Amino acid sequence: MKISKIVPKSYSEVKNLPRFNFTKKVKKQRRLLTPIAWLLSFPETWQRKAKIIKFNMESLKKTPYLLLANHNAFYDFKVATRAIFPRRATYVVALDGFIAREAIMREVGCIGTRKFITDVTVVKQIKRSLNELKHINILYPEARYSLVGTTAVLPESLGKLVKLLKVPIVTLISHGHHLSQPVWNLRKRKVKTSAEMRYLLSPEQIENFTVPEINKMINQAFMYDDYAWQKANNVLIKEAYRAEGLEAPLYKCPACLCEGKNITKGATLTCSNCGLSHELLENGELKNHHGKTYFTSISAWFDWQRETVKNEILNGTYRFEHDVKINMLPNSTGFYEIGKGTLTHDLDGFVVSGKGFGETFTFKRSILDNYSVHIEYNYFGRGHGISFSTGSDTFYMFSPEKTYLVTKVYFAVEELYKLKKDELTALLP
């Protein structure tokens, strides 16, 4: 079925459907398909006058390596294809990327996975790509598009993976991709882009560094802010609709502190409760023309919201509950709606309780089950979504209502995880 289609089916029926075969060995990208990938990728990179600057890459012209790339838009794949030209690669791709096109995805060298879970199978597939197929493997460790063009949390297991693979590590950090097509409004804008491709760690260096040291270096390499880059490079976005959709990541008013009341039109973000209004200028700055400008950058507003959620957690008042439609994604055939119910997220984690086709069901995730969570903005007209996975299932909870504050839940999942990990670390001898 198409990715935009949903099939009603009971929970029992979906549980009995075959699961995606993650163990099927990854293939080399078919040579016949490689020129097609170039044809689909290069024109847009030329149109956007993309600059790709390479550092210390001369010694890796024929060597397999793990390429770690930041993730802001589908355009990322096109830039990566050009960056490794004329070589081929395999790609780690989330299961929803295989919907209705599993066969072709496997032929171009894609490795399937479910997001934000511990997945030993995908590690084996990456090792096969590097050691047996002698291919570059491209991994987007942020595991989703950045919400406001800044670094998303990276998994703690990344350093362990690097230690295990013992191959060269290369980073590809792109700038302007979020600006060209932000996840909160997928209409494309006219933006030039740039990227730095860097040989970060050799196998010899990996041998000498600890896992925490490797994680620290990768995290430092992944520090980016598209709006700071926009201002520094005087990049102007003149599209009249440039702020529309921004109320999804910027859901809280800094003046009256209401949540879910922000609305956007054209280049303006306005609180419908108190009237506070900010214009998103062509250079990416925010400005209130009729009063106090609370934040001059989107990333600063975004980070302030995270702090407010963290404070709610620390004072014990955080709790989120909302009515949702519950979907499952068992394999690459598509989404199945199993019923309606309630999503609750609090200081103990997630509880989703639902009913459909005469069946009741409950799913739970503890705080330590998820270091982050996948969210969607207006996903194929279904509204915003929150998604989490187990080893065999992926659940999506959708609602079209503005009060479904998925960004707030995203902050809470990450902050709860960090606090719980710190608590457990403090108990160690």
Order of alpha helices (4+ residues) and beta strands (2+ residues): beta-alpha-alpha-beta-beta-alpha-beta-alpha-beta-alpha-beta-alpha-beta-alpha-beta-alpha-alpha-alpha-beta-beta-beta-beta-alpha-beta-beta-beta-beta-beta-beta-beta-alpha
